[in-house]
Amino acid sequence: MVENYEGNGNNPSSNGRKAPMLGHHEGSKGAKIRLTEEQLRLWFIKYDTNRDGNLTRAELTEAFSRLGSFWGGYRAMQALLHADANDDGCIDEDEMEELVRYANKRKYALA
């Protein structure tokens, strides 16, 4: 599991601090840089707070809220409907790519 992403400094790290809020691309004004699929994958991994390899609805809600979603709980529920193939209520490693594809369609971006 990835613990830290070293890149351009705009990515979350596992240093225990809360990640910055990011802006949602749609409907926002100003220049935005869309997150790549790899950045989104690493973002979600950061919110696996108990490090069990699964993202719960609560963890997804926090991740989407911190991405700038006005309705983090709704996005988490929709993500589970799209990506939770085994219907266990969590996103596991096998379902991560579908979660990332779902989030990528929402066009999250750095503010």
C-alpha positions in Angstrom: 0.0 0.0 0.0 1.2 3.5 -0.8 2.0 5.5 2.3 3.2 8.7 0.7 3.2 10.4 -2.7 6.2 12.5 -3.6 5.4 14.7 -6.5 4.7 18.3 -7.1 3.6 19.0 -3.5 -0.1 19.3 -4.3 -0.8 15.7 -3.2 -1.9 14.3 0.1 0.8 12.7 2.3 0.5 10.4 5.2 2.2 12.7 7.7 -0.9 12.8 9.9 -2.1 16.3 8.9 -5.5 16.8 7.3 -5.2 17.1 3.6 -6.1 20.5 2.1 -9.5 21.1 0.6 -9.5 20.8 -3.1 -11.9 22.5 -5.5 -14.4 20.8 -7.8 -13.8 21.7 -11.4 -17.4 22.0 -12.6 -19.0 25.3 -11.9 -15.9 26.8 -10.3 -14.2 30.0 -11.5 -10.5 30.4 -12.0 -7.8 28.1 -13.2 -8.0 24.6 -12.1 -5.7 21.6 -12.6 -7.6 18.4 -13.0 -6.4 15.5 -10.8 -5.0 12.5 -12.7 -6.3 9.0 -12.0 -3.1 8.2 -10.1 -3.5 11.3 -7.9 -7.1 10.3 -7.2 -6.1 6.7 -6.3 -3.5 8.0 -3.9 -6.0 10.5 -2.5 -8.5 7.7 -1.7 -5.7 5.5 -0.2 -5.0 8.4 2.2 -8.5 8.2 3.6 -8.2 4.5 4.5 -7.8 5.8 8.1 -7.6 2.4 9.8 -5.3 1.0 7.0 -7.3 -2.2 6.5 -7.2 -1.9 2.7 -11.0 -1.1 2.5 -12.7 2.3 2.1 -15.9 2.5 4.2 -18.7 4.9 3.4 -17.5 7.2 6.2 -14.0 7.2 4.8 -15.3 7.8 1.3 -17.5 10.6 2.6 -14.5 12.4 4.1 -12.4 11.9 1.0 -15.1 13.3 -1.3 -15.8 16.2 1.1 -12.1 17.0 1.1 -12.0 16.9 -2.7 -14.5 19.7 -2.6 -17.8 17.9 -3.1 -20.7 19.8 -1.5 -22.4 16.5 -0.9 -19.7 14.1 0.2 -22.1 11.6 1.7 -24.1 11.5 -1.6 -20.9 11.1 -3.6 -19.8 8.3 -1.3 -23.1 6.5 -1.7 -22.9 6.9 -5.5 -19.3 5.7 -5.6 -20.3 2.5 -3.7 -23.2 1.9 -6.1 -20.7 2.2 -9.0 -17.6 0.5 -7.7 -18.6 -1.9 -4.9 -18.8 -5.1 -7.1 -19.3 -7.5 -4.2 -21.8 -5.3 -2.3 -20.0 -5.5 1.0 -20.4 -1.8 1.6 -16.7 -1.0 1.2 -14.2 -0.4 -1.6 -11.4 -2.9 -1.6 -8.2 -3.0 -3.7 -9.9 -4.9 -6.5 -12.6 -2.2 -6.7 -10.3 0.8 -6.5 -9.9 1.3 -10.2 -13.7 1.6 -10.7 -13.8 4.1 -7.8 -11.1 6.1 -9.5 -12.9 6.1 -12.8 -16.1 7.2 -11.1 -14.3 10.1 -9.3 -12.4 11.0 -12.5 -15.7 11.6 -14.3 -16.6 14.1 -11.6 -13.6 16.3 -12.7 -12.1 17.1 -9.4 -9.2 19.6 -9.6 -6.6 21.4 -7.6 -7.8 24.9 -6.7 
